[in-house]
Amino acid sequence: ATGKLNWKIMEPFFVNAPWLDSSAAAVPEPLRHFYLAQSYNGSEMILRALEEVNKAIGLDSGNPDFYVLKTRLHLKQNKSPAAAAAALAALALSSRTIPAILKMSEDLYLKDAKAVYGKTIELGTREVDPYLEMGNIALHHKELNEAEKWLDQARKIVPDRPDVLLSWGRLMLARKELQKAKEALEQSRDRGEDTGLLHAALGELYSGLKLWDRAVESYQRAFKIRAGEVDWRHAMGVALDRLGRKKEAEQKFREVLALRPDDAEAWQELRRLGARY
């Protein structure tokens, strides 16, 4: 792009502002580097921004705002472990950084996010998100007892929040407690949750209850939000087959194989339907 090309041409000629190293400047030197880092960040000059924020930290390692900015910069580089280290440093210095850190934590890898959420909980936060996300991470790893421990605490803080109900419903679904899952997931939907994850969970729930038409409807809504989920296509194919909609079911299994050619279950479903791929 022309703008990036212009930056590349001009960057070797940049010099520090005269006030940056001036002892007469009214702003303390660490803050001068911090403000310059913010400016570079706004211009998407991430390496220069990191250089300046590291200078600020070198001069004043006790300012948590410096580490919050460093977290943001490392995330822009997709460096999750480095971002997590900076986030933990910010949290160790001040609990007031919790809201800013939590907003960024969803972009961390699960292992790094778990460490950051754990630290915010250790600091005694009453924000629900750390408990909710710790529960979701445990759900992802199929650690159901661990998930229940965290989600139970999230429910005590905000029992009726749609995303909390969604996670609790997914936990109940994983435990095959279908009626409890139905109550939580439908409440989540009725309170405004409208995500692919919710509708796919409803599809799985209704399949478990053999409500095949409702399962198909839920998976259709899930696909409108997240079209690339292969497992959902397979599950929808099964539901269509149970409804006797064989051609549509065949199409779904073919879509699964187009995206994941080595899917043995999709091959078996097609053979059972008498179709070839």
C-alpha positions in Angstrom: 0.0 0.0 0.0 1.2 3.5 -0.7 1.0 4.6 2.9 3.2 1.7 4.1 5.6 2.3 1.2 5.9 5.9 2.2 6.7 4.9 5.8 9.3 2.5 4.6 11.0 5.2 2.6 10.9 7.8 5.3 11.7 5.7 8.4 15.5 5.8 8.1 15.3 9.6 8.3 13.2 9.8 11.5 14.9 11.5 14.4 13.7 11.9 18.0 11.8 15.1 18.9 14.1 17.7 20.5 12.2 17.5 23.8 12.6 13.7 24.2 16.1 13.9 25.9 15.8 17.4 27.2 16.3 17.9 30.9 14.3 21.1 30.7 11.1 19.3 29.5 8.2 19.5 32.0 7.2 15.8 31.4 9.4 13.2 33.2 11.6 11.3 30.8 9.9 7.8 31.2 6.5 9.4 30.3 8.1 11.0 27.2 9.1 7.6 25.9 5.7 6.2 26.9 3.8 9.0 25.0 6.1 8.5 22.0 5.4 4.7 22.1 1.6 5.5 22.1 2.1 7.7 19.1 4.1 5.0 17.2 1.4 2.5 18.1 -1.3 4.8 16.6 0.8 4.9 13.5 1.1 1.1 13.5 4.9 1.3 13.9 5.0 -1.5 16.4 8.7 -2.2 16.6 9.5 1.5 17.3 6.6 1.6 19.8 8.1 -1.4 21.6 11.5 0.2 21.6 10.1 3.3 23.3 8.0 1.5 25.8 11.0 -0.6 26.8 13.0 2.6 27.4 10.1 3.9 29.6 10.2 0.7 31.6 13.9 0.8 31.9 13.6 4.3 33.5 10.5 3.5 35.6 9.7 -0.2 36.1 6.9 0.6 38.5 4.4 2.2 36.2 1.7 -0.4 35.3 0.4 1.6 32.3 3.7 0.9 30.5 3.1 -2.9 30.8 -0.5 -2.5 29.6 0.8 -0.9 26.4 3.5 -3.5 26.0 0.8 -6.2 26.3 -1.1 -4.6 23.5 1.9 -4.2 21.3 3.0 -7.9 21.7 -0.6 -9.0 20.8 -0.3 -7.0 17.6 2.7 -9.1 16.8 0.8 -12.3 17.7 3.3 -13.0 20.5 1.0 -14.4 23.1 3.6 -15.6 25.7 5.3 -12.2 25.7 2.0 -10.4 25.9 1.0 -12.6 28.8 4.3 -11.8 30.6 3.6 -8.1 30.2 0.0 -8.5 31.3 1.1 -10.4 34.5 3.6 -7.6 35.2 0.9 -5.0 34.9 -1.4 -6.9 37.2 1.3 -7.5 39.8 1.8 -3.7 40.0 -1.8 -2.6 40.2 -5.2 -4.2 40.2 -6.6 -1.2 38.4 -5.2 -2.6 35.2 -7.6 -5.6 35.4 -10.3 -4.1 33.1 -7.8 -3.2 30.4 -6.0 -6.5 30.6 -9.2 -8.5 30.5 -10.3 -6.8 27.3 -7.1 -8.1 25.6 -7.0 -11.5 27.2 -9.3 -13.1 24.7 -6.6 -12.8 22.1 -4.1 -14.8 24.1 -3.5 -18.5 23.6 -5.4 -20.6 26.0 -2.4 -21.5 28.2 -1.4 -17.8 28.5 -5.0 -16.7 29.0 -5.4 -19.2 31.8 -2.4 -17.7 33.6 -3.8 -14.1 33.2 -7.3 -15.0 34.3 -5.9 -16.9 37.3 -3.9 -13.9 38.3 -6.9 -11.6 38.2 -8.9 -14.1 40.3 -6.0 -14.2 42.8 -6.2 -10.4 43.1 -9.8 -10.8 44.3 -11.6 -9.4 41.2 -15.4 -9.4 41.2 -15.4 -9.2 37.4 -17.3 -12.3 36.1 -15.2 -12.7 32.9 -12.1 -14.4 34.5 -14.3 -17.1 36.2 -16.3 -17.5 33.0 -13.3 -17.9 30.8 -11.5 -20.2 33.2 -14.7 -22.4 33.0 -14.7 -22.2 29.2 -11.0 -23.2 29.0 -11.7 -26.2 31.2 -14.7 -27.1 29.0 -12.4 -26.9 26.0 -10.1 -29.4 27.6 -13.1 -31.6 28.7 -12.2 -31.1 32.4 -15.8 -31.0 33.5 -15.3 -30.8 37.3 -12.9 -28.0 36.9 -15.3 -26.2 34.5 -18.1 -26.6 37.1 -15.9 -25.0 39.8 -15.3 -21.9 37.8 -18.8 -21.6 36.2 -20.5 -22.0 39.6 -18.6 -18.9 40.8 -19.5 -17.0 37.6 -23.2 -17.9 38.2 -23.0 -16.5 41.8 -21.8 -13.2 40.4 -24.2 -12.8 37.4 -26.6 -15.8 37.2 -28.7 -14.5 34.4 -26.1 -13.2 32.0 -26.6 -14.8 28.6 -23.0 -16.0 28.1 -22.9 -17.4 31.6 -26.1 -19.4 30.9 -24.6 -20.6 27.6 -21.4 -21.9 29.3 -23.5 -23.6 32.0 -25.7 -25.1 29.4 -22.7 -26.5 27.5 -21.4 -28.0 30.7 -24.7 -29.7 31.3 -24.8 -30.9 27.7 -21.3 -32.4 28.1 -22.6 -34.2 31.2 -25.6 -35.5 29.3 -28.0 -33.7 31.7 -30.2 -32.7 28.8 -33.1 -31.1 30.7 -30.8 -28.9 32.7 -28.9 -28.0 29.5 -32.2 -27.2 27.7 -33.2 -24.8 30.5 -29.9 -23.0 30.5 -29.4 -22.8 26.7 -33.0 -21.7 25.9 -32.7 -19.0 28.7 -29.5 -17.8 27.1 -31.1 -17.5 23.7 -34.2 -15.8 25.1 -32.0 -13.3 27.0 -30.3 -12.2 23.7 -27.4 -14.6 23.1 -27.1 -15.1 19.3 -23.8 -16.8 18.6 -22.8 -19.8 16.4 -21.7 -21.5 19.6 -25.2 -21.2 21.2 -27.1 -22.4 18.1 -24.7 -25.3 17.6 -25.2 -26.3 21.3 -29.0 -26.1 20.8 -28.6 -28.3 17.7 -26.7 -30.9 19.8 -29.2 -30.6 22.6 -32.2 -31.1 20.3 -30.5 -34.0 18.6 -30.0 -35.6 22.0 -33.7 -35.1 22.6 -34.5 -36.5 19.1 -36.2 -33.2 18.2 -34.7 -33.4 14.7 -36.5 -30.5 13.0 -35.5 -28.1 15.8 -31.9 -29.5 15.6 -31.8 -28.7 11.9 -33.1 -25.2 12.4 -30.5 -24.5 15.1 -27.6 -25.7 13.0 -28.9 -23.6 10.1 -28.7 -20.5 12.3 -25.3 -21.5 13.5 -24.0 -21.7 9.9 -25.2 -18.2 9.2 -22.9 -17.0 11.9 -19.9 -19.4 11.5 -20.0 -21.2 8.1 -16.7 -23.0 8.4 -17.4 -25.5 11.2 -17.1 -29.0 9.8 -18.5 -30.9 12.9 -21.7 -28.9 12.8 -22.2 -29.9 9.1 -21.8 -33.5 10.1 -24.3 -33.2 12.9 -26.8 -31.4 10.7 -26.4 -34.2 8.1 -27.3 -36.7 10.8 -30.4 -34.7 11.8 -31.5 -34.3 8.2 -31.2 -38.1 7.7 -33.3 -38.8 10.8 -36.0 -36.5 9.3 -35.9 -38.6 6.0 -34.4 -35.7 4.1 -31.8 -38.0 2.5 -30.6 -35.8 -0.4 -30.0 -32.8 1.9 -28.2 -35.1 4.4 -26.0 -36.5 1.6 -25.1 -32.9 0.6 -24.0 -32.1 4.1 -21.7 -35.2 4.3 -20.3 -34.2 0.9 -19.5 -30.8 2.2 -17.8 -32.4 5.2 -15.6 -34.4 2.9 -14.8 -31.4 0.7 -13.5 -29.6 3.8 -12.0 -32.7 5.5 -11.4 -35.5 3.0 -10.2 -38.0 5.6 -13.4 -37.9 7.7 -14.1 -41.6 8.1 -17.5 -41.0 9.7 -18.7 -38.9 6.8 -17.6 -41.7 4.4 -19.6 -44.2 6.4 -22.7 -42.0 6.4 -22.5 -41.7 2.6 -22.1 -45.4 2.2 -25.1 -46.0 4.5 -27.1 -43.7 2.3 -26.0 -45.6 -0.8 -24.1 -42.6 -2.2 -20.6 -42.5 -3.5 -18.0 -39.7 -3.3 
